[in-house]
Amino acid sequence: MNREISPSVAGTPSHSANVSQNQSTSLPDGKRRSSTLDVVRGLAIVAVVAVHSWEQSWAILDSPVNESSLLFQFISLLRYGVELFFVLSGWLIFSLYYRKSNIRARAYWVRRLLRIWPLWIVFSIAAVALLANTDFKFPMGIEPVGQQPSLLVGTILIVLFLGWLTPFTWETTPGGWSIQVEMGHYLLFWPLRKLAPIAIAATIMVGYVSYFVANALAIRSPEEFGTEFARSWIRLGLYGTWPFFVMGGLIYLWSLDKFSWRTQYFGSSNRSRSVFFLIMGLIFITAIFIPIPFGKTYEAAFSVLFLYVVALAARRTKNLTRIMSSLGKYSYFIYFAHFWVLAVVIKVAESNQSVSVSTVGLLVASTVLFAACLVVSWSLAVFSWRFFESPILKLARKVPTKSLHST
């Protein structure tokens, strides 16, 4: 289960509408935004921290794990929380555009970058500097980059969300792969934002087919033309993550009352709807046989559904809703910070001899590690939000969102 899981940064409250949870988001029906999405994000980041804490407990305590056990299977579901964040990203980015159908391209990109870039640059440069000059180790098998001949070039690629172009920079920033994929989603969304669902579905299908082409090139000898490009495409993994992003967007469109998108996109013909669902069926069948980054599509789809149902159940408890909403609000920073907290634990554990414990002991140890990691990351996130992230987002809100002409 060596998998990094990132909260999709578009899933943070400020990123989607740049307003606080208690402010109106100017939804088409005039209602205030429900905290359900915040609760879902909060549960997703809890799943992220939990599964990584569990994995580190295995390594530190040197305990054998029965991979066929129900406990292991349950923990395995948590590693697909990133797909749930991609669904939320699709929902929120589509809602941003369709609430303001003539939004300016400059406003779109400034708000996206000002939400993602500041923390990304801080943690990326810190990670590169630390790995290049010390023997510090991050969890999830991230390798030091100090011996790479093009450290400066690699750092620039990371900061520009292009670390996927080279293997040694792909995961240099802990959790970086999904942030780079997120930027890929934004790049794809803007040219596809006005296409009908049929065209979007066909685009996804072409993307899946590209996996077979890239995989065929990647298994050839390194001297073959296009091999490294094919491997880069597979590393980026947009073929397996873009469908989840689009899924969230289509769900948002379907939920709208005043936006008659069903008629506008499909028309009155049942034939066009049949074509759409035929393509979506082909996508579903194809997806079963194509691995998403670090996992399988059908497992991820089941995990997304499972986590969403759990989040809805959590909404029934007032205090739990408040906690999960807060975690969702700060999830972007918590995601980055928890890797560093776990790295400190690994550093301390290296000076002690590993001991083997029972399954119960492992569960207790991983729970303690999870709680400590979450609390520390959460506390730092509140500080970061108040003095670093929030002031930057105030600048983003000053960028005019509309123009007289659609862009």
Residue pairs with C-beta under 8 A, 6 or more apart in sequence:
1 51
1 55
1 75
1 76
1 79
2 55
2 140
2 141
2 294
3 51
3 79
3 140
3 294
3 295
4 82
4 140
4 171
4 174
4 175
4 176
4 177
4 178
4 294
5 47
5 48
5 51
5 52
5 78
5 79
5 80
5 81
5 82
5 175
5 178
6 48
6 82
6 85
6 175
6 177
6 178
6 179
6 182
6 335
7 41
7 44
7 45
7 48
7 81
7 82
7 85
7 331
7 332
7 334
7 335
8 82
8 85
8 86
8 88
8 89
8 178
8 182
9 15
9 89
9 115
9 116
9 179
9 182
9 332
10 16
10 88
10 89
10 92
10 93
10 112
10 115
10 182
10 185
10 186
11 37
11 41
11 44
11 85
11 88
11 89
11 92
11 328
11 331
12 41
12 115
12 328
12 329
12 331
12 332
13 19
13 20
13 21
13 38
13 328
13 329
14 20
14 115
14 329
14 389
14 390
14 393
15 92
15 111
15 112
15 115
15 116
15 332
16 92
16 93
16 95
16 96
17 25
17 26
17 33
17 92
17 95
17 96
18 111
18 393
18 396
18 397
19 25
21 33
21 35
21 38
21 325
21 329
23 32
24 32
24 33
25 32
25 33
26 99
27 33
27 95
27 99
28 99
28 256
28 257
28 258
28 259
29 257
29 258
35 315
35 321
35 325
36 311
36 312
36 315
37 88
37 91
37 92
37 328
38 324
38 325
38 328
38 329
39 311
39 314
39 315
39 321
39 324
39 325
39 328
40 84
40 88
40 307
40 308
40 311
40 328
41 85
41 88
41 327
41 328
41 329
41 331
42 311
42 323
42 324
42 325
42 326
42 327
42 328
42 331
43 307
43 310
43 311
43 314
43 324
44 81
44 84
44 85
44 88
44 307
44 328
44 331
45 81
45 327
45 328
45 331
45 334
45 335
46 324
46 327
46 374
47 78
47 79
47 81
47 307
48 78
48 81
48 82
48 335
48 338
49 334
49 338
49 370
49 373
49 374
49 377
50 75
50 78
50 370
51 75
51 78
51 79
51 81
52 139
52 140
52 338
52 339
52 342
52 373
53 342
53 366
53 369
53 370
53 373
54 75
54 366
54 370
55 139
55 140
56 139
56 342
56 345
56 346
56 366
56 369
57 63
57 362
57 365
57 366
57 369
58 65
58 362
59 346
60 345
60 346
60 349
60 354
60 365
61 354
61 355
61 356
61 357
61 361
61 362
61 365
62 354
62 355
62 356
63 356
63 357
63 358
63 359
63 361
63 362
64 356
65 72
65 359
65 362
66 72
66 359
69 359
71 359
71 363
76 299
77 299
77 302
77 303
77 306
77 307
78 303
79 294
79 295
79 303
80 295
80 299
80 300
80 303
80 304
81 303
81 307
82 178
82 241
83 241
83 244
83 292
83 300
83 301
83 303
83 304
84 303
84 304
84 307
84 308
85 178
86 181
86 182
86 185
86 241
86 244
86 245
86 248
87 244
87 245
87 247
87 248
87 251
87 304
88 248
89 182
89 185
89 245
89 248
90 185
90 244
90 245
90 246
90 247
90 248
90 249
90 250
90 251
90 252
91 248
91 249
91 251
91 252
92 248
92 252
93 185
93 186
93 189
93 245
93 249
94 189
94 193
94 248
94 249
94 250
94 252
94 253
95 252
96 103
96 108
97 103
97 108
97 189
97 193
98 252
98 253
98 256
98 259
100 401
100 402
101 406
102 402
102 403
102 404
102 405
102 406
102 407
103 401
103 402
103 407
104 400
104 401
104 402
104 403
104 407
105 190
105 407
106 399
107 399
107 400
107 401
107 402
108 190
109 186
110 396
110 399
111 396
111 397
111 399
112 186
114 392
114 393
114 395
114 396
115 332
115 393
115 396
116 179
116 182
116 183
118 388
118 389
118 392
119 332
119 333
119 336
119 384
119 388
119 389
120 159
120 161
120 173
120 179
121 159
123 173
123 174
123 336
124 155
124 158
124 159
124 172
124 173
124 176
125 155
125 159
127 138
127 172
127 173
127 174
128 145
128 151
128 154
128 155
128 158
128 172
128 173
130 136
131 138
131 142
131 143
131 144
131 145
131 146
131 172
132 144
132 145
132 146
132 151
133 146
135 144
136 343
136 347
137 144
137 343
137 346
137 347
138 174
138 339
138 340
138 342
138 343
138 346
139 174
139 339
139 342
139 343
139 346
140 171
140 174
140 339
141 171
142 171
142 172
142 174
143 168
145 151
145 154
145 168
145 169
145 172
148 154
148 168
154 163
154 166
154 168
154 169
154 172
155 169
157 163
157 165
157 166
157 169
158 169
158 172
158 173
158 176
161 179
161 180
161 183
162 180
163 169
163 170
163 171
163 172
163 173
163 176
163 180
164 170
164 177
164 180
164 232
164 235
164 236
165 232
166 232
167 231
167 235
170 176
170 177
170 235
171 177
173 179
174 336
174 339
174 340
174 343
175 335
175 336
175 339
177 235
177 237
177 293
178 241
180 236
181 236
181 237
181 238
181 241
181 293
184 236
184 238
184 241
184 242
185 238
185 241
185 242
185 245
188 238
188 242
188 245
189 245
189 249
192 199
192 200
192 203
195 203
196 265
196 266
197 250
197 265
197 266
197 276
198 265
198 266
198 272
198 275
198 276
198 279
200 246
200 250
201 276
201 279
201 280
201 283
202 279
204 242
204 243
204 246
204 283
205 279
205 282
205 283
205 286
207 238
207 239
207 242
208 239
208 283
208 286
208 287
208 290
209 286
210 233
210 239
211 234
211 239
211 240
211 290
213 230
214 230
214 231
214 233
214 234
215 230
215 234
216 230
217 224
217 226
217 227
217 229
217 230
218 227
218 230
218 231
218 234
220 227
221 227
222 228
233 239
235 293
237 292
237 293
239 290
240 287
240 290
240 291
240 292
240 293
240 297
241 292
241 293
243 283
243 287
244 300
244 304
253 259
253 261
254 261
254 262
266 272
266 273
266 276
287 297
287 298
288 296
288 297
288 298
290 297
291 297
292 300
311 324
314 320
314 321
314 324
315 321
326 378
327 334
327 378
329 385
330 378
330 381
330 382
330 384
330 385
332 389
333 377
333 380
333 381
333 384
333 385
333 389
334 374
334 377
334 378
334 381
337 376
337 377
337 380
337 381
338 373
338 374
338 377
341 372
341 373
341 376
341 377
342 369
342 373
345 369
345 373
357 365
